[in-house]
Amino acid sequence: MNPEEMVQSAAPSQGQPAASSTVIEVHNLHRTYSLGEVQVHALRGISLKVDRGEFVAIMGASGSGKSTFMNLIGCLDRPTRGTYLLDGHDVSSLSKVELAHIRNRKLGFVFQGFNLLSRTSALENVELPLIYSGMAHEERMEKAREALKAVGLEGREDHDPAQLSGGQQQRVAIARALVNDPSIILADEPTGNLDSRTSIEIMQIFQKLNDDRKITIMLVTHETDIARFAKRAVHFRDGKVRRDYILDDRTDANEMLLTMPWIDDDDDEEAEEAPA
């Protein structure tokens, strides 16, 4: 089955339930890198299932294997051995071109560093995945505007990244991840460059996308407080899954924002001028 057929077969017919609730399934996944004569075992036999509509936080210290795992799930790399099923289809051994096709059609990516094009408007940044998919200009514009509206940036379409705050830039990145209607969003430390309130606002967007649109979200974070916005936490250590549990008392971003003060740039300036 080619990638185009895989994408089409993965989408249920209108009004019909999906054939399977499992969207991601990996069996005995290994990834080994060669550094000269040294073999680095980044993943050591990961087996894991993620159901459609889950919100999973992948946690672990630096070197635990969590980023390697997300690269494999995001079809940015291939396992040394093991099986990766995406919507029931084995993508472990697909070519680079086939993996690129799946990334464009089924996966949305959000990174810590935003990865926006400078001197390019928010609207144009969001349009990029649609350009690669060959969509007509007018349809691209409409979908990009809808995606920006979904993350609260209506009216900011013509602003380039230098005219936007860090939180607004991350919202543009989320809109770009959404614009192709992916079934999965992969977020790698998406709050790492943001202040505390803005971090909660970004998690509020993720929770809304997960709760309202049922988009499957996998979030890499080393921050326990951020992980608690997810519904499930998976802890990696030494290339293996050490803990996997449901967050019964997950944090509600809407409720937390009601208790948090607004951060004003003037407050920061006054703090800098205050005597020691």
C-alpha positions in Angstrom: 0.0 0.0 0.0 1.5 3.4 -1.0 1.4 6.4 1.3 -1.6 8.0 -0.6 -3.7 4.9 -0.2 -2.6 4.7 3.5 -3.8 8.2 4.2 -7.1 7.6 2.4 -7.8 4.3 4.1 -7.0 5.7 7.5 -9.8 8.3 7.3 -13.2 6.8 8.2 -16.2 7.4 5.9 -18.5 10.3 6.9 -20.7 9.1 9.7 -18.8 5.9 10.2 -16.5 5.0 13.2 -12.8 4.4 12.7 -11.9 0.8 12.1 -9.5 0.8 15.1 -9.0 3.0 18.2 -5.3 2.6 18.0 -3.4 5.2 16.0 0.2 4.5 17.1 1.6 1.1 17.9 5.2 0.2 18.3 6.7 -3.2 19.0 10.2 -3.8 20.3 11.5 -0.6 18.8 15.3 -0.1 18.8 17.4 2.7 17.5 21.2 2.4 17.5 23.6 5.1 16.3 27.2 4.5 15.3 29.7 7.1 16.5 32.9 5.8 15.0 33.5 2.4 16.6 31.0 3.1 19.4 27.4 1.9 19.3 24.9 4.2 21.1 21.7 2.5 22.0 19.2 5.3 22.1 16.1 3.0 22.3 16.2 -0.5 23.8 13.0 -2.3 22.9 10.1 0.2 23.2 6.6 -1.3 23.0 3.7 1.2 23.3 0.2 1.9 22.1 -1.5 5.2 21.7 -5.3 5.4 21.0 -7.0 7.9 18.9 -7.8 11.1 20.9 -5.3 10.5 23.7 -3.1 13.3 25.0 0.2 11.7 26.1 3.2 13.4 27.8 6.5 11.7 27.0 8.9 12.5 29.9 12.5 11.8 30.8 15.9 13.3 31.4 18.3 14.3 28.7 19.6 11.1 27.0 16.5 9.0 28.1 15.4 8.4 24.5 12.3 10.5 24.4 13.4 12.7 21.6 14.6 9.8 19.5 11.3 8.1 20.1 9.4 11.2 18.9 11.6 11.4 15.8 10.6 7.9 14.9 6.9 8.5 15.6 7.2 11.7 13.5 8.7 9.7 10.5 11.8 11.9 10.8 13.9 8.8 11.3 13.7 5.0 11.0 14.2 2.3 13.7 17.2 0.0 13.6 14.8 -2.8 14.3 11.2 -3.2 15.5 7.8 -2.3 14.1 6.0 1.0 14.0 2.3 0.9 12.9 0.6 4.2 12.1 -3.1 3.7 11.7 -2.5 0.0 11.4 0.1 0.3 8.6 3.8 -0.5 9.0 5.8 2.6 8.2 9.1 1.2 9.7 10.7 0.6 6.3 9.2 3.2 4.0 11.5 5.3 1.8 12.4 9.0 2.6 9.9 10.2 0.0 7.1 8.0 1.4 7.8 9.2 5.0 7.8 12.8 3.8 4.4 12.3 2.3 3.0 10.9 5.5 4.5 13.7 7.5 2.7 16.2 5.3 -0.7 14.5 5.3 -1.0 13.0 8.8 1.3 14.7 11.3 1.6 18.2 12.7 4.8 19.3 14.4 5.4 22.0 17.0 8.9 22.7 18.2 10.5 24.6 21.1 12.2 27.0 18.7 9.0 27.8 16.7 10.8 27.2 13.4 9.1 30.1 11.6 10.4 31.8 8.5 11.6 35.3 9.3 10.3 38.2 7.1 7.4 36.0 6.2 3.9 36.7 7.5 2.1 34.5 9.9 -0.4 33.6 7.1 2.4 32.6 4.8 4.1 30.5 7.5 0.9 28.6 8.1 0.4 28.1 4.4 3.7 26.3 3.9 2.4 22.7 4.4 -0.4 23.3 2.0 2.0 24.5 -0.7 3.9 21.2 -0.4 0.6 19.3 -0.8 -0.2 21.2 -4.0 -3.3 23.0 -2.8 -4.7 25.9 -4.8 -3.8 29.4 -3.6 -7.3 30.6 -2.6 -8.0 27.4 -0.7 -4.6 27.7 1.1 -5.4 31.2 2.2 -8.8 30.2 3.6 -7.5 27.2 5.5 -4.5 29.2 6.9 -6.8 32.0 8.1 -9.1 29.4 9.8 -6.1 27.8 11.5 -4.9 31.2 12.8 -8.3 32.0 14.1 -8.4 28.7 15.9 -5.4 29.6 18.0 -6.6 33.2 18.7 -4.5 35.1 16.1 -7.3 36.5 14.0 -6.2 39.9 12.8 -2.5 39.1 13.0 -2.2 37.3 9.7 0.1 40.0 8.1 2.5 40.2 11.1 5.9 38.6 10.6 7.6 36.7 13.5 9.6 39.8 14.6 6.3 41.6 15.2 5.0 38.8 17.4 5.7 37.8 21.0 7.1 34.4 21.8 3.7 33.1 22.7 2.2 34.4 19.5 4.9 32.8 17.4 4.2 29.5 19.1 0.5 30.0 18.2 1.5 30.5 14.6 3.5 27.2 14.8 0.5 25.4 16.2 -1.7 26.8 13.4 0.8 25.6 10.9 0.6 22.1 12.5 -3.2 22.2 12.3 -3.6 23.5 8.8 -3.5 20.0 7.1 -6.0 18.6 9.5 -3.6 16.1 11.0 -4.7 13.1 13.1 -1.7 13.5 15.4 0.2 16.6 16.7 3.7 16.0 18.0 5.0 18.8 20.3 8.6 18.8 21.3 9.2 21.0 24.4 6.6 23.6 23.1 6.8 25.7 26.2 10.6 25.6 26.7 11.1 29.2 25.5 8.0 30.8 27.1 7.2 32.4 30.4 4.9 30.7 32.9 1.6 32.3 31.9 2.2 32.0 28.2 3.1 28.3 28.7 -0.3 27.7 30.3 -2.0 29.5 27.4 -0.3 27.2 25.0 -1.4 24.2 27.0 -4.9 25.6 27.0 -4.8 25.5 23.2 -3.6 21.9 23.2 -6.3 20.8 25.7 -9.0 22.5 23.6 -7.7 20.8 20.4 -7.7 17.4 22.2 -11.0 17.8 24.0 -13.0 19.5 21.2 -11.4 18.2 18.0 -10.2 14.8 19.5 -6.8 15.3 17.9 -4.2 12.9 19.3 -1.4 14.8 20.9 2.0 13.6 22.0 4.0 16.1 24.0 7.7 15.8 24.9 8.6 17.7 28.1 11.0 17.5 31.0 8.7 19.7 33.1 6.4 17.8 35.5 4.0 20.7 35.8 3.5 20.9 32.0 3.1 17.1 31.7 0.1 17.3 34.1 -1.9 19.0 31.4 -1.9 15.7 29.5 -4.2 12.7 30.1 -1.4 10.1 30.3 2.3 10.2 31.1 5.0 7.9 29.8 8.5 8.1 31.5 11.6 7.1 29.6 14.9 6.2 31.1 18.0 4.6 29.4 16.0 4.0 26.2 13.2 2.1 27.9 9.7 2.9 29.2 9.9 2.9 33.0 6.4 4.2 33.9 3.2 4.5 32.0 0.1 5.8 33.8 -3.2 7.8 33.5 -3.3 11.3 35.0 -6.6 11.1 36.9 -6.1 14.6 38.4 -4.8 16.4 35.3 -4.4 20.1 35.5 -7.1 22.2 33.8 -5.5 25.1 31.9 -8.6 27.2 31.9 -8.9 27.0 35.7 -5.2 27.7 36.2 -5.3 30.8 34.0 -8.0 32.3 36.2 -5.6 32.3 39.2 -2.5 33.6 37.4 -1.6 37.3 37.2 -0.9 38.9 33.8 2.8 39.5 33.1 3.4 43.1 32.1 6.6 44.3 30.5 6.5 47.4 32.7 6.7 45.2 35.8 9.9 43.6 34.5 11.4 47.1 33.9 10.5 48.2 37.4 12.1 45.1 38.8 15.3 45.8 37.0 15.4 49.4 38.2 14.7 48.5 41.9 17.7 48.8 44.2 19.3 45.6 45.4 
